Amino acid sequence: VTSAPAMLRGLARAAAGRPGALWMRGSGSGTEVPAHVVDLRSDTVTRPGPAMRRAMAEAVVGDDDYGEDPTVRELQEKAAKLLGVDQTLFVPTNTMANLISVMCHCQRRGSQLLLGQECHLHVFEQGGVAQIAGVHSHPLPDLPRGTLDLAELERMVTRGLGSPYHPVCELICLENTHSSSGGRVLPIDYLRQVQLLARSHGVRVHLDGARLMNAAVALHVPPARIVEHCDSVSLCFSKGLGAPVGALVGGPKDFIEEAWHLRKALGGGMRQAGVLAAAALVGLADFEEVLQRDHQNAQRFAKGLQELASPICSVELSAVETNMVMVKVDGLRPEELCRRLQAVSADEVAQTGRAVRVLLFPWTERSVRAVWHRDVSAQDTELALKKWGFVLRQLGS
């Protein structure tokens, strides 16, 4: 099976008509029709709105590398309370946040990290824990909703205890929500069981919470209710929260003190970073309302696609828990489906009166992934459904 990164590269080559190509020639009219773009490739494609841009422009700043930026400090303090941790540390990216966390927990070279084989930290972060931290990551098979088999997890945790041959497990990493499983939410009881297993063997648990707020909204619990089962957490501001950049690491006071040193070593120390922290504060201010809307739009799309009853595309409704929809594709290459959804034809304009481009990524050789975010409205969702219906009718004929 072709890997997700390879599929993403394939689409990047095919995606010649990016959002800049917003016009097409009308059928026989000599006029140009504006093409409306619905970008469902990722929740990282959002653009700061007026309130966020204003907050960035007016942010009170200082030198954060000296710990003197008041807006960064405000963000860190608010986030610590929200997550229920002692302290947090603002960093440029969630990839850095995860790497710092692994390095804090696994300070002996050759320490073992257990994680899912499809989790973001293992697949999409350049193997940084090995390249930079000297940590041996051992991937375990992911179950359908992004969890790990607890019996196998315990077997791997205990295998290295007292053994001169096997690496010693220091850390378990979980991802919530689980991106490669389609934004599935890890159950609270599962988190509790992993925590108990880890503590019984002296192992710590890190939560890759890039989309932690989506999980909290889906579970109808405060984020701290999820984080309390982990020793450290990362949180990304440039996904569902809509900021242009930024993430943070959260944990105990001594953990964050060490994280500060590692951030500096990795080149993540920033100066007047309050302009970035201000955007993150705006994203946090309305996350519950915004993410709930994203989840509802994803559900509406999944139900609408199912109602089309196409033999080409199908959706497992019970798997749509947050802002992602994984669409199974049969009888057609996912890249070709994405190309057709992105293209605009004279027939489409003649039949629908509109020109719509839907941007998507293939995810596997038999699926595409659509991701909702604050820049995609309920109206955009309906337009995407209509475009999907138009394409499927064309393919059916």
Backbone torsions as a table, in degrees:
resi	resn	phi	psi	omega
1	VAL	NA	132.1	178.7
2	THR	-65.7	138.0	-177.2
3	SER	-72.4	159.0	178.2
4	ALA	-59.6	-44.7	179.3
5	PRO	-58.4	-39.6	179.0
6	ALA	-64.8	-38.5	178.3
7	MET	-65.5	-38.6	179.3
8	LEU	-64.9	-40.5	178.1
9	ARG	-65.0	-38.2	178.4
10	GLY	-62.0	-41.7	179.5
11	LEU	-68.7	-37.2	179.8
12	ALA	-58.7	-37.4	177.3
13	ARG	-69.4	-34.4	-176.4
14	ALA	-81.7	-20.0	-171.7
15	ALA	-83.8	63.0	179.6
16	ALA	-69.9	-34.5	-179.1
17	GLY	-89.5	72.5	-179.9
18	ARG	-74.8	178.3	-174.3
19	PRO	-53.9	-18.8	180.0
20	GLY	-68.1	-26.1	-179.4
21	ALA	-84.0	82.8	-169.1
22	LEU	-105.3	9.2	-177.4
23	TRP	-132.5	148.6	172.3
24	MET	-142.0	156.5	-179.8
25	ARG	-75.9	128.8	178.2
26	GLY	-69.3	154.5	-175.0
27	SER	-70.6	104.5	173.1
28	GLY	70.6	6.6	-173.9
29	SER	-100.2	-16.3	-176.1
30	GLY	73.1	6.9	179.7
31	THR	-107.4	164.9	177.5
32	GLU	-107.9	136.8	-177.8
33	VAL	-106.2	125.1	177.9
34	PRO	-68.3	134.3	178.6
35	ALA	-94.9	126.5	178.0
36	HIS	-87.9	127.2	-176.9
37	VAL	-100.2	127.8	172.3
38	VAL	-114.8	106.4	-172.9
39	ASP	-96.2	105.1	-178.9
40	LEU	-110.8	20.1	-177.5
41	ARG	-67.8	-39.8	-176.9
42	SER	-167.5	160.7	172.7
43	ASP	-83.9	10.2	174.2
44	THR	-90.3	-3.3	-173.7
45	VAL	-91.8	3.5	-177.5
46	THR	-64.6	153.8	177.6
47	ARG	-118.7	140.0	-178.4
48	PRO	-58.5	133.0	176.3
49	GLY	-82.8	179.6	-176.9
50	PRO	-56.7	-42.2	-178.4
51	ALA	-65.1	-40.4	179.8
52	MET	-68.6	-42.2	179.0
53	ARG	-64.2	-38.5	178.9
54	ARG	-65.2	-42.6	178.4
55	ALA	-62.3	-38.8	178.5
56	MET	-66.0	-42.3	-177.5
57	ALA	-67.4	-32.2	-174.9
58	GLU	-99.9	5.1	-175.6
59	ALA	-61.0	137.9	172.0
60	VAL	-81.8	127.0	-172.2
61	VAL	-125.5	163.4	173.8
62	GLY	-154.4	-167.7	-179.8
63	ASP	-90.7	104.2	-176.4
64	ASP	-70.5	-24.0	177.9
65	ASP	-65.7	-22.5	173.0
66	TYR	-96.0	1.9	-177.3
67	GLY	74.7	24.3	-172.0
68	GLU	-109.7	8.6	-179.7
69	ASP	-87.9	113.1	-174.7
70	PRO	-65.8	-31.9	-179.2
71	THR	-73.2	-38.4	174.8
72	VAL	-62.9	-44.1	-179.9
73	ARG	-63.2	-39.1	177.0
74	GLU	-61.8	-44.4	178.8
75	LEU	-61.6	-46.8	-177.9
76	GLN	-62.2	-40.2	-179.5
77	GLU	-69.7	-43.0	178.6
78	LYS	-64.6	-42.0	-179.4
79	ALA	-65.8	-38.7	179.0
80	ALA	-60.3	-43.3	178.3
81	LYS	-65.6	-42.2	-178.8
82	LEU	-63.8	-38.8	-177.2
83	LEU	-88.5	-12.3	-179.9
84	GLY	73.2	32.3	179.4
85	VAL	-115.6	165.0	-179.5
86	ASP	-63.2	-49.9	-175.8
87	GLN	-147.9	162.5	171.8
88	THR	-132.2	164.2	179.8
89	LEU	-135.3	125.6	-179.6
90	PHE	-78.2	131.3	-179.4
91	VAL	-135.5	164.6	-176.0
92	PRO	-66.3	-39.5	-173.1
93	THR	-140.6	160.8	177.0
94	ASN	-72.4	-27.3	174.4
95	THR	-61.2	-43.5	176.6
96	MET	-65.7	-39.5	179.6
97	ALA	-60.0	-43.2	178.9
98	ASN	-66.4	-43.0	-179.2
99	LEU	-64.0	-43.8	177.6
100	ILE	-59.4	-43.5	-178.6
101	SER	-62.2	-44.8	178.5
102	VAL	-61.8	-41.9	-178.9
103	MET	-67.7	-33.8	176.5
104	CYS	-66.2	-41.6	-176.4
105	HIS	-80.4	-33.1	-173.6
106	CYS	-114.4	78.9	-174.3
107	GLN	-88.4	-6.6	175.9
108	ARG	-100.1	124.0	179.4
109	ARG	-59.2	138.5	-178.4
110	GLY	89.8	-0.5	174.6
111	SER	-60.3	152.5	-177.5
112	GLN	-101.9	138.1	175.4
113	LEU	-117.0	127.4	177.2
114	LEU	-103.4	134.4	-177.4
115	LEU	-160.6	168.9	179.5
116	GLY	-75.3	145.9	-175.1
117	GLN	-69.8	-18.2	178.7
118	GLU	-109.1	7.4	-177.8
119	CYS	-72.4	156.3	-174.8
120	HIS	-59.8	-42.5	-177.9
121	LEU	-59.4	-34.9	-177.6
122	HIS	-83.1	-37.5	-170.6
123	VAL	-95.1	-39.0	-166.1
124	PHE	-114.1	12.5	-175.8
125	GLU	-121.3	31.7	170.8
126	GLN	60.5	20.5	-179.2
127	GLY	58.7	33.3	-175.2
128	GLY	-60.3	-30.9	-179.2
129	VAL	-64.7	-28.5	175.9
130	ALA	-86.8	-48.3	-177.1
131	GLN	-58.3	-44.5	-170.0
132	ILE	-105.9	-41.9	-173.4
133	ALA	-91.9	-14.3	-177.8
134	GLY	68.2	29.3	-179.1
135	VAL	-100.9	136.8	180.0
136	HIS	-90.8	110.6	178.9
137	SER	-93.5	131.9	178.3
138	HIS	-115.0	109.2	-178.1
139	PRO	-80.4	140.6	176.2
140	LEU	-113.9	151.9	179.6
141	PRO	-61.2	135.5	175.6
142	ASP	-82.9	136.3	170.2
143	LEU	-77.7	166.3	-170.7
144	PRO	-52.9	-31.0	-177.6
145	ARG	-102.5	18.0	175.0
146	GLY	90.7	4.8	177.3
147	THR	-88.0	170.8	176.1
148	LEU	-114.1	149.8	175.8
149	ASP	-67.9	121.0	-172.9
150	LEU	-67.1	-34.8	179.0
151	ALA	-65.7	-42.6	178.6
152	GLU	-68.9	-36.8	177.7
153	LEU	-61.5	-44.8	179.9
154	GLU	-67.5	-36.0	177.9
155	ARG	-60.8	-42.5	-179.4
156	MET	-73.1	-33.3	177.8
157	VAL	-63.5	-42.1	-173.9
158	THR	-86.6	-14.5	-174.2
159	ARG	-61.4	-35.9	-176.1
160	GLY	-87.8	-5.7	-177.4
161	LEU	-68.4	116.8	179.2
162	GLY	73.6	6.3	-178.4
163	SER	-93.8	135.2	175.9
164	PRO	-82.1	-3.4	-174.0
165	TYR	-108.0	-34.3	-173.3
166	HIS	-100.8	145.8	175.6
167	PRO	-66.1	153.1	-179.0
168	VAL	-90.6	126.4	179.5
169	CYS	-72.9	126.2	178.0
170	GLU	-109.7	-23.5	-167.9
171	LEU	-151.1	142.8	170.1
172	ILE	-115.0	130.8	177.9
173	CYS	-112.0	131.2	176.5
174	LEU	-118.1	157.0	178.1
175	GLU	-125.2	126.0	-175.4
176	ASN	-145.6	112.1	3.7
177	THR	-74.5	164.9	-176.1
178	HIS	-95.7	108.0	-171.0
179	SER	-62.4	-49.7	-174.9
180	SER	-69.9	-14.4	175.1
181	SER	-94.3	7.4	177.7
182	GLY	89.7	33.0	177.4
183	GLY	75.7	28.2	179.3
184	ARG	-70.6	150.4	-176.9
185	VAL	-101.3	130.7	176.3
186	LEU	-73.8	126.4	-179.5
187	PRO	-63.9	146.5	178.9
188	ILE	-58.1	-42.1	-178.3
189	ASP	-63.8	-36.3	176.7
190	TYR	-63.7	-43.7	178.0
191	LEU	-60.1	-40.2	179.5
192	ARG	-64.1	-41.1	-179.8
193	GLN	-66.2	-39.8	177.5
194	VAL	-64.9	-40.9	179.0
195	GLN	-60.8	-45.6	-179.8
196	LEU	-63.9	-42.2	178.8
197	LEU	-61.4	-47.8	-177.2
198	ALA	-62.9	-46.5	-177.3
199	ARG	-64.8	-32.9	-179.6
200	SER	-67.1	-16.5	-179.9
201	HIS	-120.2	14.0	177.0
202	GLY	70.4	27.4	-179.3
203	VAL	-107.5	146.1	178.6
204	ARG	-100.0	163.6	-177.9
205	VAL	-124.3	126.1	173.3
206	HIS	-110.0	137.5	178.1
207	LEU	-108.1	117.1	169.4
208	ASP	-77.1	97.6	-176.4
209	GLY	-102.0	40.0	179.1
210	ALA	-50.1	-41.4	178.2
211	ARG	-117.0	38.6	179.9
212	LEU	-57.2	-39.9	-177.3
213	MET	-65.8	-33.1	174.1
214	ASN	-62.0	-41.0	179.3
215	ALA	-64.4	-43.3	-179.3
216	ALA	-62.9	-42.7	178.9
217	VAL	-64.9	-41.5	-179.5
218	ALA	-66.1	-35.9	-178.9
219	LEU	-86.6	-9.2	-177.6
220	HIS	59.4	43.4	177.9
221	VAL	-132.7	156.5	172.9
222	PRO	-64.1	148.0	178.0
223	PRO	-53.8	-34.2	-179.4
224	ALA	-61.4	-27.7	179.5
225	ARG	-66.0	-27.0	177.2
226	ILE	-85.2	-45.2	-173.5
227	VAL	-68.5	-24.8	-176.0
228	GLU	-61.6	-14.6	-179.6
229	HIS	-93.6	7.3	-175.7
230	CYS	-128.7	159.8	179.1
231	ASP	-88.9	-22.9	176.8
232	SER	-154.5	164.4	-176.9
233	VAL	-150.0	149.0	168.5
234	SER	-115.8	153.4	178.5
235	LEU	-142.6	128.5	-178.4
236	CYS	-99.5	136.5	178.1
237	PHE	-97.5	-12.0	-173.4
238	SER	-99.8	16.2	172.9
239	LYS	-107.7	-115.1	-175.7
240	GLY	-61.2	-22.8	-178.9
241	LEU	-79.8	-11.3	167.1
242	GLY	81.3	5.0	178.1
243	ALA	-76.8	155.2	-178.8
244	PRO	-74.2	-20.4	-176.7
245	VAL	-165.1	156.4	170.4
246	GLY	118.4	150.0	176.7
247	ALA	-156.5	178.1	174.1
248	LEU	-147.4	160.9	173.5
249	VAL	-110.6	138.3	178.1
250	GLY	-129.6	145.7	178.7
251	GLY	172.8	-164.7	178.3
252	PRO	-65.0	163.6	-176.2
253	LYS	-58.4	-47.0	-178.5
254	ASP	-67.1	-31.9	176.6
255	PHE	-63.6	-45.3	-178.4
256	ILE	-69.9	-32.2	175.6
257	GLU	-61.6	-42.5	176.3
258	GLU	-68.2	-38.9	179.2
259	ALA	-60.8	-35.6	178.7
260	TRP	-60.3	-44.3	178.5
261	HIS	-63.4	-42.7	-177.9
262	LEU	-69.5	-36.1	175.9
263	ARG	-58.1	-42.5	179.5
264	LYS	-64.6	-42.9	-179.0
265	ALA	-64.4	-31.4	-177.9
266	LEU	-89.3	3.9	178.3
267	GLY	81.6	20.0	-177.3
268	GLY	-97.0	0.9	176.3
269	GLY	-69.4	130.6	-177.3
270	MET	-121.1	161.9	-178.0
271	ARG	-97.4	-100.4	-176.7
272	GLN	-80.4	64.4	-173.1
273	ALA	-79.3	-0.7	178.7
274	GLY	-60.2	-27.3	177.9
275	VAL	-64.9	-28.4	177.3
276	LEU	-85.6	-40.6	179.3
277	ALA	-63.5	-32.1	179.2
278	ALA	-62.2	-39.6	177.8
279	ALA	-65.0	-40.0	178.6
280	ALA	-64.0	-38.1	178.4
281	LEU	-63.8	-38.8	176.9
282	VAL	-65.1	-41.4	178.5
283	GLY	-62.4	-36.4	179.3
284	LEU	-73.2	-28.3	-172.5
285	ALA	-62.6	-34.8	-175.4
286	ASP	-124.8	25.4	-171.6
287	PHE	-62.4	-36.6	-176.6
288	GLU	-63.5	-47.3	-180.0
289	GLU	-64.7	-45.8	-176.1
290	VAL	-66.7	-47.3	-177.0
291	LEU	-68.9	-35.5	175.6
292	GLN	-60.4	-41.4	177.5
293	ARG	-64.6	-41.7	177.0
294	ASP	-59.1	-44.2	-179.7
295	HIS	-63.9	-40.7	179.4
296	GLN	-65.3	-40.4	178.2
297	ASN	-65.0	-39.1	177.2
298	ALA	-63.8	-42.2	177.5
299	GLN	-62.9	-43.5	179.4
300	ARG	-60.7	-43.2	179.5
301	PHE	-63.5	-45.9	-178.1
302	ALA	-60.4	-43.6	178.9
303	LYS	-65.7	-41.4	178.9
304	GLY	-64.3	-39.5	178.7
305	LEU	-66.5	-39.2	176.9
306	GLN	-62.7	-38.7	179.9
307	GLU	-66.0	-21.4	176.1
308	LEU	-67.9	-20.0	175.7
309	ALA	49.7	46.0	179.6
310	SER	-87.5	138.5	174.7
311	PRO	-72.0	-10.0	-177.1
312	ILE	-87.9	-40.6	-175.2
313	CYS	-123.1	137.3	178.1
314	SER	-144.4	154.6	-177.4
315	VAL	-133.8	138.3	171.5
316	GLU	-91.1	101.7	-173.1
317	LEU	-59.1	-37.5	-177.4
318	SER	-65.9	-17.7	-179.5
319	ALA	-88.0	-7.2	-179.7
320	VAL	-89.1	94.3	-174.2
321	GLU	-107.1	-24.0	-177.9
322	THR	-133.9	-121.0	-172.4
323	ASN	-106.0	14.7	-178.3
324	MET	-121.2	145.5	174.8
325	VAL	-129.1	120.0	174.9
326	MET	-94.4	121.0	-177.4
327	VAL	-108.3	120.7	176.3
328	LYS	-77.6	134.7	-176.8
329	VAL	-119.3	125.2	179.7
330	ASP	-121.1	139.0	175.4
331	GLY	76.4	13.0	-178.1
332	LEU	-159.6	141.2	176.2
333	ARG	-70.5	134.3	178.9
334	PRO	-53.9	-35.2	178.6
335	GLU	-62.1	-37.4	179.8
336	GLU	-69.1	-39.8	176.4
337	LEU	-61.3	-44.9	179.1
338	CYS	-62.1	-39.4	179.4
339	ARG	-62.9	-43.1	-179.1
340	ARG	-67.9	-37.7	179.2
341	LEU	-69.2	-28.1	-179.7
342	GLN	-82.8	-26.9	-177.0
343	ALA	-77.5	157.2	174.6
344	VAL	-126.4	132.5	-178.8
345	SER	-120.2	161.2	176.0
346	ALA	-63.5	-33.8	178.2
347	ASP	-61.8	-41.1	179.9
348	GLU	-61.8	-45.5	179.9
349	VAL	-63.1	-41.3	-179.2
350	ALA	-65.0	-38.6	-175.5
351	GLN	-83.4	-35.9	-173.1
352	THR	-109.7	-17.8	-177.2
353	GLY	77.8	6.2	-178.9
354	ARG	-138.1	156.9	172.4
355	ALA	-116.5	117.1	-175.9
356	VAL	-126.3	131.5	172.9
357	ARG	-110.0	123.5	175.9
358	VAL	-107.7	118.5	-178.4
359	LEU	-97.8	128.3	-177.5
360	LEU	-142.3	161.0	170.4
361	PHE	-109.3	137.8	164.3
362	PRO	-66.9	150.1	-179.6
363	TRP	-113.0	-44.3	173.2
364	THR	-133.7	-172.8	178.6
365	GLU	-69.5	-10.7	-178.5
366	ARG	-134.3	23.2	179.9
367	SER	-154.9	156.5	169.8
368	VAL	-124.5	155.4	180.0
369	ARG	-120.5	128.7	175.9
370	ALA	-112.6	134.7	-174.7
371	VAL	-125.5	126.8	179.4
372	TRP	-93.2	150.9	-178.2
373	HIS	-155.5	177.7	-172.0
374	ARG	-65.5	-16.1	178.3
375	ASP	-89.2	-0.7	178.8
376	VAL	-112.1	113.2	-176.3
377	SER	-88.2	175.9	174.6
378	ALA	-62.0	-37.6	177.6
379	GLN	-64.8	-42.0	176.6
380	ASP	-59.4	-39.8	-180.0
381	THR	-61.7	-42.9	178.3
382	GLU	-65.4	-39.3	177.7
383	LEU	-64.2	-40.1	177.9
384	ALA	-63.2	-40.8	178.0
385	LEU	-62.8	-43.4	179.4
386	LYS	-63.8	-40.9	178.3
387	LYS	-64.1	-41.1	179.3
388	TRP	-61.7	-44.6	178.5
389	GLY	-60.6	-41.8	178.5
390	PHE	-60.6	-46.2	-179.3
391	VAL	-63.9	-43.5	-178.6
392	LEU	-66.5	-35.2	175.9
393	ARG	-64.9	-41.0	177.0
394	GLN	-60.5	-44.4	-179.7
395	LEU	-66.5	-35.6	179.9
396	GLY	-69.5	-26.9	-178.9
397	SER	-87.7	NA	NA
